[in-house]
């Protein structure tokens, strides 16, 4: 094992823990699949839907996507290091 492999492995482990925390901090969407089928949710026409990215929940969603993408890239990198 090289030093790069160990460093990337530690970064992946830390990012996994951060990702778990971000996912647990997010609110659950109560409508889920039922709301998508029945048409509930307003389709993005409400004030809340238009400004969701500025709220805490929107920020958590954005950070979750970013960390997931970084984690994916690091996992691909570790494949080539190992």
FENCOR-V145579 format. One record per residue. N is the residue number from 1. RES is the residue in one letter. SS is DSSP state (alpha for helix, beta for strand, coil for the rest). OMEGA is omega in radians with two decimals (NA if undefined). Layout:
n:res:ss:omega
N:RES:SS:OMEGA
N:RES:SS:OMEGA
This chain:
n:res:ss:omega
1:X:coil:3.13
2:X:coil:3.14
3:X:alpha:3.12
4:X:alpha:3.13
5:X:alpha:-3.14
6:X:alpha:-3.14
7:X:alpha:3.14
8:X:alpha:3.11
9:X:alpha:3.11
10:X:alpha:3.11
11:X:alpha:3.11
12:X:alpha:3.14
13:X:alpha:3.13
14:X:alpha:3.13
15:X:alpha:3.08
16:X:alpha:3.12
17:X:alpha:3.10
18:X:alpha:-3.14
19:X:alpha:3.09
20:X:alpha:3.11
21:X:alpha:3.12
22:X:alpha:-3.13
23:X:alpha:-3.13
24:X:alpha:3.14
25:X:alpha:-3.09
26:X:coil:3.07
27:X:coil:3.11
28:X:coil:3.08
29:X:coil:-3.02
30:X:coil:-3.06
31:X:coil:3.08
32:X:alpha:-3.11
33:X:alpha:3.12
34:X:alpha:3.11
35:X:alpha:3.12
36:X:alpha:-3.13
37:X:alpha:-3.07
38:X:alpha:3.10
39:X:coil:3.12
40:X:coil:3.07
41:X:coil:3.02
42:X:alpha:3.08
43:X:alpha:3.08
44:X:alpha:-3.10
45:X:coil:-3.10
46:X:coil:3.10
47:X:alpha:-3.13
48:X:alpha:-3.12
49:X:alpha:-3.12
50:X:alpha:-3.09
51:X:coil:-3.09
52:X:alpha:-3.11
53:X:alpha:3.14
54:X:alpha:-3.11
55:X:coil:3.11
56:X:alpha:-3.13
57:X:alpha:3.09
58:X:alpha:3.10
59:X:alpha:3.11
60:X:alpha:3.10
61:X:alpha:3.14
62:X:alpha:3.13
63:X:alpha:3.10
64:X:alpha:3.13
65:X:alpha:-3.13
66:X:alpha:-3.12
67:X:alpha:3.09
68:X:alpha:3.11
69:X:alpha:3.11
70:X:alpha:3.12
71:X:alpha:3.11
72:X:alpha:3.14
73:X:alpha:3.13
74:X:alpha:3.11
75:X:alpha:3.05
76:X:alpha:3.12
77:X:alpha:-3.11
78:X:alpha:3.06
79:X:alpha:-3.13
80:X:alpha:3.10
81:X:alpha:-3.04
82:X:coil:NA
